[in-house]
Amino acid sequence: MPEPMRQYKKYEYLLPEPVEGSRNRNMWKWFVYIIECEDGSYYTGITWCPSDRWEQHVTCNGSVYTSKHKSKSVVYMEEFEDLECARNREKQIKGWTRKKKEKLISGEWGKNWE
């Protein structure tokens, strides 16, 4: 019986080149972003390649949410060196109210504020 394939192997060819030759996935740069949709709502996501991810959102292949609400523009982005930190930040922002997200986008709150 063949060994089960690890989940990430299927899409491994889509992953970025490691930073400075490292083979550790945690050494890549990761980005948490907020997209404003045409209806004024916000979508928060994570990616390793902002330009490719934006193209996916614009062509309605990025997420079910942006396919339905239509992406207008990227209004905020943070860069991380650690995937786990980026994931935690994405979850944190997704849990925020609209008002809190707007303060982050406008610069009223720094990225380290809770």
C-alpha positions, -999 to +999 in steps of 0.1 A: +000+000+000+015+034-010+023+060+017-004+087+021+008+120+005+012+149+029-015+176+023+008+204+011+026+182-015-003+185-040+002+223-043+039+225-035+047+238-069+027+269-061+047+278-031+073+306-032+111+302-032+125+303+003+141+335+015+179+334+011+180+297+002+163+283+033+142+252+028+120+261+059+085+273+050+086+296+080+115+315+063+093+328+035+077+362+036+039+362+043+014+390+039-019+397+056-041+420+036-075+436+036-095+441+004-123+465+001-151+451-020-174+470-043-203+468-018-180+485+009-174+453+029-139+441+038-122+407+032-091+398+052-067+372+038-031+358+038-007+351+010+029+347+001+025+365-033+003+396-031+002+402-069-009+367-077-034+366-050-049+399-061-053+386-096-071+356-082-095+378-063-101+401-093-109+371-116-133+357-089-110+328-082-096+341-049-124+332-024-161+326-024-166+359-005-148+381-030-164+362-059-198+373-045-188+408-033-163+417-061-129+430-051-124+468-055-089+474-040-063+463-015-066+489+013-041+474+038-012+450+040+013+438+066+044+417+059+056+388+082+086+366+082+068+339+101+038+320+088+023+313+122+025+350+131+008+359+099-020+334+104-026+347+140-027+383+127-052+373+100-075+356+126-072+386+149-082+411+122-110+388+110-124+390+145-125+428+146-154+450+140-157+471+109-149+502+128-117+487+142-106+476+108-112+511+094-090+526+121-062+501+112-066+510+075-066+547+081-035+545+103-052+555+135-041+522+151-006+508+148-002+472+137+007+461+173-026+473+189-050+448+202 
